[in-house]
Every structure is written in C-alpha cells, then in structure tokens.
Amino acid sequence: MTEKLWPLYEVFLRPRNGLAHKHVGSLHAADDEMALQNARDVYTRRGEAISIWVVPSKAIIASAPNEREALLEPSTEERKPYRHPTFYDIPDEVGHM
Amino acid sequence: MYTQALSTERPAAVSGPAEDPALLARFQARIDAEERIEPMDWMPRAYRQTLIRQISQHAHSEIIGMQPEGNWLTRAPTLKRKLQLAAKIQDEAGHGLYLYSAAETLGVSREELVGQLLSGKAKYSSIFNYPTLTWADIGAIGWLVDGAAIMNQIPLCRCSYGPYARAMILICKEESFHQRQGYEIMMTLARGTPRQRAMAQDALNRWWWPSVMMFGPSDKDSIHSDQAMRWKIKRFTNDELRQKFVDATVPQAQYLGLSVPDPDLRFDAASQHWLTGPIDWDEFWRVVKGDGPCNKQRLELRRTVHADGAWVREAAEAFAEKRRARRQAKAA
C-alpha cells in the first residue's frame, strides 16, 4: 500500500480560561480527530493547555505580505492619528480622562 | 537536542536567475533592523535553502538522538529514572516534530525531509554517533550534550526566521529539564560507591571531547559562518559558544569531584576563561563523514523503525477512511 500524504493542521492552544487560543505550530494527521490527539501528544506534554484547536492549514485564508500596504497601512497611527486618544490635548486641570 | 553540522558544509547550492538587488537590500535592511522574517515574506533563495538545511538537520538530530538514550530505557536503575528518561525521549521526538513543521513553512515537504534522513543524504549531529556504554552515559548526555545544546539554542530563540525562533523557544524550555536530570544522575553516581564514581568519571572521559566538538569547527575553519551571522540565523561564532560551554561546565565537573580529561585545561586569569588543550579535529571530521562508532547502526535502526512502523500509518489511514465513510452514510 502506498502511503498518502497526510494533510497539515495548524495547532492553537488556550493556556487557561480568560486567554485566547494562540498558534503554537503545525502537524500532519490522517483526519481531524487524530490531528487533535497528535496535538495533545506533541504540544501539551506539560499542562500547556486547557483547550486545543486544530484547523486544516488549507482552511486558513491569509492576507498576502505584498498587499500589506494597500490592505493595512491606511489604519496605522501615522495615517490616522486622530483615532488615538493621545491625539487630543486635554489640560491637566481636567484630571484623568 | 541539537544542530551542529551547520557550518561543516559548503553553503547551500542555489541556482536560478539573479535576484533583484532592491529586494535583497530591503531584506537585509529588515534583518539589520531586527525584524523577523515570516513564511510568506520575500526572502533570498540562499537564505531559504540555508534554513531548510539547518532546521531539518536539527530535526534529524532530535530524531536520531532518541537512539542512544533509548538504549538504556529498559535498564534504567529505578522506576523513577525510567519515567524521567521516557519523558526526555518523548521530548526529543516532540522537538523533532516542532522543527520539521518549522522547516515545512519554507516550502519543503515532510516526506522529502524524512526521505533525506533515511537515504543518508542529510546530516545530523555527529554526537549521536557515539555509543552509550553504561548508565552513566545517560547522565553525561543530559549534562554535557544537552548543556551544549542549550548554549547553542538559546541564541537561536532570537533567530531572524520567526517559525524557527518560536520552535526554539518551546524547545529551550524543555531542554533545561534534560540537563538537570542528567546532572542529577551524575551527582548520584559521583556520591556513590567507588565503582559508581569510576563509572561517572569514565562517562565524562568519553563524552567531554565530543561535546566540546558539538559547536562545530573552529572559527578559522568554519565555512559559512559569516553569511549566517549577517542573516542573524547565527548570533555567536562556534568558538564563542564553545567557550561559554567550557566556562560553565568545568566548575560543574569540579563540584562533582570529577576531572575533565584534558591535561592542558587551565584557568586564564587575564581573560577569566577556562582554556582547553588542542581539539582533535581529525576525529570530528571522521565522525561527520560517516566513520564514527555508530553511524551505520543509527541509520539502519532509523530505516528499520520507519519500515516497521508502516502498518501503523496504514492503519491510521484505514481508520480515517472508515470514519469518513460512516459519516457520509449517516449524512445520506
């Protein structure tokens, strides 16, 4: 029997409640359930997580680095400083705001 | 566990059309500004090839590194030691897998990388071509080999390639356990019976020089260190890392009451460094080129295990197929 190439999955862990899942790496598995088991074995040998997500890598829709300027540059602080609190001068006498 | 052969070969051969000088300059500027490079970013072909080779050699080293340790798993002196060693070996497998996935982000497939190891085309750290003759070797490996690995790997946590740096952070957290369990084994033996002390000394005698050599050839003979430094893949030269290791380790040997097998070893008050005698680079090259005590055995076992594990992979696929079919039947 010739071996099939197993799909790639991205692994995300939630270290504890209150924190978001964070990407830690990837792995190959024959199906979704085995991906979850493999993620447990490979990425959580020391209680690193209370919850695991695995996502087929091909399901992730990513922005391209060369489109960064067009896509994301318009929202930077340099371009739209007025969206940030420090843009506004409030006299000290007013107190914390 | 560790990557070393890195600077023992010619730079990765890279062919193809010349790359845009503007892109090259921008890439180097990003590196100089300590920006991290991520998988989808533009990078020079030689940078990509160098990383694929380094990361995959590192992964292969972790995988082969399980063998010398596995040799003593069933003969560990106590259940506690056996559990510790099993956990360490499991970590080595995990490290190999973190690193293979980091290498894959550069556009090379897992099958290709594993194929390079099995065919003998790829190198791995030559330290694993030495045999583990006694239980004390398990202590010496944890203390010296993992100690050397940590020296080498901590700067790699700041490597310019993001996925490699992140894998190294995971690995470094775990290596610390490896080194401490090894040193504790050495302490137990060093405080034991005369025969146990002799065993500890014998292990130090055999593992000292190979560990010192793990940092690769001396800077004056290192072929592509400069480029790797410019790309911030490497942050310290081989000799700098080696010196750090020797300075850290000699006092640890003294604490154990063991003697480092180097008659020329001396503390240089002016530089505040421990200076070693001459290193036998002929031996280093012999082992790198395939003539170490266990090169053949390591590779053969790796091939056997891979072939013997085929049924497990086939069973996993059959089971996945069954689950898919069942789900489809239910949906229909």
Interface residues (C-beta under 8 A of the other chain):
Chain A: M1 E3 K4 L5 L8 V24 G25 S26 L27 H28 A29 A30 D31 E33 M34 D41 V42 Y43 R45 R46 A62 A64 P65 N66
Chain B: E38 M40 D41 W42 A87 Q90 D91 G94 L97 Y98 S101 A102 E104 T105 S109 R110 E111 R166 A167 L170 E174 A310 R313 E314 A316 E317 F319 A320 R323 R324
